[in-house]
Amino acid sequence: MQVDGYVEDKYIEVFKDGVTLDDGYKTLPADLEIINADIISKVYLTIQEGKFHQVKRMFESIGMKVLFLKRVSMGPLNLDESLSPGEYRELTENEINLLKSHINVI
């Protein structure tokens, strides 16, 4: 992901503690990995939930704007890089079993 501005190390802890969004909702803890901090920073962000435009709203809450965002996985499933935006395919039996094995039942 690319973010407009210098993403500082202090934000790693901010995201780990959960971020309060514009509607007052506090997100679950997230793991922020800074790949390159510069005028346009490159980062990886791992979240545990997926609220409406959550990632963009998390960065907006610290005064930064997401310029480019690409989801690379969902849970234990890495997304198929050969698919174009908007394209999809059926899950394989292995992928279905992988997802089923990671379901948390309350």
One Martini backbone bead per residue (centre of mass of N, CA, C, O) as a GRO file, in nm:
protein
  106
    1MET     BB    1   0.101   0.032   0.017
    2GLN     BB    2   0.020   0.383  -0.031
    3VAL     BB    3   0.131   0.685   0.140
    4ASP     BB    4   0.080   1.013   0.216
    5GLY     BB    5   0.371   1.026   0.363
    6TYR     BB    6   0.533   0.992   0.673
    7VAL     BB    7   0.573   0.688   0.824
    8GLU     BB    8   0.598   0.633   1.149
    9ASP     BB    9   0.686   0.427   1.409
   10LYS     BB   10   0.457   0.520   1.609
   11TYR     BB   11   0.219   0.381   1.438
   12ILE     BB   12   0.252   0.091   1.523
   13GLU     BB   13   0.121   0.131   1.808
   14VAL     BB   14  -0.141   0.263   1.725
   15PHE     BB   15  -0.244   0.015   1.560
   16LYS     BB   16  -0.210  -0.198   1.790
   17ASP     BB   17  -0.437  -0.042   1.975
   18GLY     BB   18  -0.612   0.095   1.790
   19VAL     BB   19  -0.847   0.282   1.594
   20THR     BB   20  -1.025   0.578   1.575
   21LEU     BB   21  -1.286   0.659   1.401
   22ASP     BB   22  -1.509   0.897   1.277
   23ASP     BB   23  -1.757   0.722   1.430
   24GLY     BB   24  -1.598   0.593   1.704
   25TYR     BB   25  -1.471   0.344   1.612
   26LYS     BB   26  -1.276   0.073   1.737
   27THR     BB   27  -1.032  -0.105   1.635
   28LEU     BB   28  -0.863  -0.356   1.596
   29PRO     BB   29  -0.577  -0.475   1.597
   30ALA     BB   30  -0.281  -0.381   1.403
   31ASP     BB   31  -0.033  -0.452   1.152
   32LEU     BB   32   0.250  -0.244   1.097
   33GLU     BB   33   0.457  -0.221   0.801
   34ILE     BB   34   0.752  -0.061   0.715
   35ILE     BB   35   0.916  -0.031   0.412
   36ASN     BB   36   0.885   0.295   0.327
   37ALA     BB   37   0.988   0.614   0.436
   38ASP     BB   38   0.829   0.897   0.279
   39ILE     BB   39   0.650   1.094   0.093
   40ILE     BB   40   0.596   0.798  -0.009
   41SER     BB   41   0.472   0.534   0.153
   42LYS     BB   42   0.546   0.191   0.235
   43VAL     BB   43   0.301  -0.062   0.331
   44TYR     BB   44   0.183  -0.298   0.570
   45LEU     BB   45  -0.151  -0.429   0.650
   46THR     BB   46  -0.300  -0.601   0.931
   47ILE     BB   47  -0.626  -0.718   0.965
   48GLN     BB   48  -0.933  -0.852   1.147
   49GLU     BB   49  -1.116  -0.668   0.973
   50GLY     BB   50  -1.393  -0.513   0.743
   51LYS     BB   51  -1.470  -0.226   0.725
   52PHE     BB   52  -1.568   0.049   0.581
   53HIS     BB   53  -1.288   0.167   0.462
   54GLN     BB   54  -1.081   0.113   0.695
   55VAL     BB   55  -0.792   0.179   0.603
   56LYS     BB   56  -0.842   0.468   0.514
   57ARG     BB   57  -0.959   0.559   0.794
   58MET     BB   58  -0.709   0.502   0.962
   59PHE     BB   59  -0.525   0.710   0.818
   60GLU     BB   60  -0.710   0.959   0.855
   61SER     BB   61  -0.684   0.958   1.175
   62ILE     BB   62  -0.357   1.049   1.115
   63GLY     BB   63  -0.350   1.243   0.848
   64MET     BB   64  -0.375   1.030   0.606
   65LYS     BB   65  -0.333   0.908   0.262
   66VAL     BB   66  -0.444   0.673   0.046
   67LEU     BB   67  -0.321   0.586  -0.282
   68PHE     BB   68  -0.264   0.264  -0.250
   69LEU     BB   69  -0.456  -0.052  -0.272
   70LYS     BB   70  -0.386  -0.406  -0.188
   71ARG     BB   71  -0.508  -0.709  -0.169
   72VAL     BB   72  -0.343  -1.032  -0.070
   73SER     BB   73  -0.545  -1.132   0.166
   74MET     BB   74  -0.765  -1.387   0.333
   75GLY     BB   75  -0.648  -1.487   0.574
   76PRO     BB   76  -0.506  -1.791   0.463
   77LEU     BB   77  -0.566  -1.657   0.176
   78ASN     BB   78  -0.416  -1.618  -0.115
   79LEU     BB   79  -0.433  -1.425  -0.376
   80ASP     BB   80  -0.482  -1.423  -0.716
   81GLU     BB   81  -0.252  -1.265  -0.931
   82SER     BB   82  -0.387  -1.345  -1.222
   83LEU     BB   83  -0.610  -1.156  -1.158
   84SER     BB   84  -0.817  -0.921  -1.242
   85PRO     BB   85  -0.994  -0.667  -1.184
   86GLY     BB   86  -1.310  -0.828  -1.103
   87GLU     BB   87  -1.207  -1.100  -1.106
   88TYR     BB   88  -1.290  -1.458  -1.093
   89ARG     BB   89  -1.299  -1.769  -0.896
   90GLU     BB   90  -1.306  -2.070  -0.794
   91LEU     BB   91  -1.259  -2.260  -0.540
   92THR     BB   92  -1.079  -2.485  -0.410
   93GLU     BB   93  -1.081  -2.743  -0.203
   94ASN     BB   94  -0.835  -2.650  -0.039
   95GLU     BB   95  -0.938  -2.359   0.015
   96ILE     BB   96  -1.191  -2.439   0.165
   97ASN     BB   97  -1.048  -2.599   0.392
   98LEU     BB   98  -0.873  -2.367   0.491
   99LEU     BB   99  -1.107  -2.185   0.578
  100LYS     BB  100  -1.251  -2.387   0.769
  101SER     BB  101  -0.992  -2.419   0.966
  102HIS     BB  102  -1.021  -2.081   1.042
  103ILE     BB  103  -1.275  -2.095   1.200
  104ASN     BB  104  -1.438  -1.917   1.454
  105VAL     BB  105  -1.604  -2.061   1.719
  106ILE     BB  106  -1.843  -1.946   1.974
   0.00000   0.00000   0.00000
